[in-house]
């Protein structure tokens, strides 16, 4: 993983109960009462090799069928309904199209507001209007917070565009962690970090990716910068994107 200001600081390794762990910076330490949003980046969240392995050993999964019908009982084919099971490749590709992953190159994975329990019920938040509506509520319609997060997103994008490491790796399942705080005194705090590099995979010596091209199986493109471009654009226009049909914002405008 590149040593960027965009990612948590590395503090070495520690051993506990015979297991070795990586020790990283506590990203919430500088905040008093933080609100956190986990945004999963890219146009897919599975490695090409995961798809290939799943096809080689095609197993019909009842658990994935149950997850699918819980969201949309009309999605399985007649055969899948009869089997009450779907294959893993089928489930993985359906899941990406369900959210904004396939269209915008990112999806809201979870939110923890300072004064509420964590919320992961964003599987079907797909359109730009729906994403903007959720993010406006998340930052409490605060213009100062929007501007600070936008500045940080642009900074991370600029760093990644110059990174040789980034061009030489397929970055799958990584997130941007958006954190903000509104202390009782003083100015609002806000920051963004890249997290989750467990599926970051080096390319072959002859390969590079630009993280913006569309994914075609074999080209290793992940859509990370495509998603970041869309996220930056969304934050730039957060106050002007209308709410989804039938919904109203808690406030009329950012303040």
Phi, psi and omega in degrees: 000134182295146179278081182256154170292350182282349184237161180301145178291142181269127182243030176088195181244150177229153179245134179216126180053039178080359179253145179260133182233152173272133180260121183239162177304139172279106187289343183262359186298327184277357184254150180274311184215071193286148166251137189231139176230124179261116180247113180281123187263152175106165181270358173207154182238022175229146178287153175302322182292330176296318179295316181296316180295321180294327178287323181298319180240077187286112180241132177277124188254119178289325181295323180287327174298315181297320177296321181294311184289337177295329179269317183209102184286354178265354184289316181297148176288171179300319179296318179295323176297319180295318179283340188053043181201152175226158178281158180296316177302319178298315181295315182299316183287325175296318183300320181293325181283341182291321182258197179275002182305307185289328185267318183256346180083015174197162174214151174282119185265329180185154179223137173234100175287150186306322187253015183224168176288157178300146180233121178242018184272061183235018186301329183251014174284106193237315186280162177301321180297318180292317180296314180299320179300315180294317182290324176300316178296320182299320181268012176057032176059028183269117181296322180298319178294316178304313183294321180292319178293321179298316179300318181291320178298319178293322179296315179297317179300315179298320178296315182293323180296335180265355188276121176293320178304314183298320180293337187257012181225144170273119185251103185242136175075010178280152181237158164255125179261113179263123182233134175216162187212143175236086183296159181295332177230149177087188185273160179292148175251145177204143179204164179223138175226152169276134178222170174066089181245020184298334180249023175278117191237131178294146177273171173294159183306326184272357187257147166217159174229154177254357176064015177236332181295153176296146179280127168237131186308123182112338182270353174066005179294139184244348176076017182299309182288330173302314178293321180293322174302315181292324179292318176299313180300321180294316179292329177295329185244023188301326184279343185255349179282121184291155177290162177299157179305133176088357180241152177232144176290155179292334178227156183285333181204166176290149180223000000 
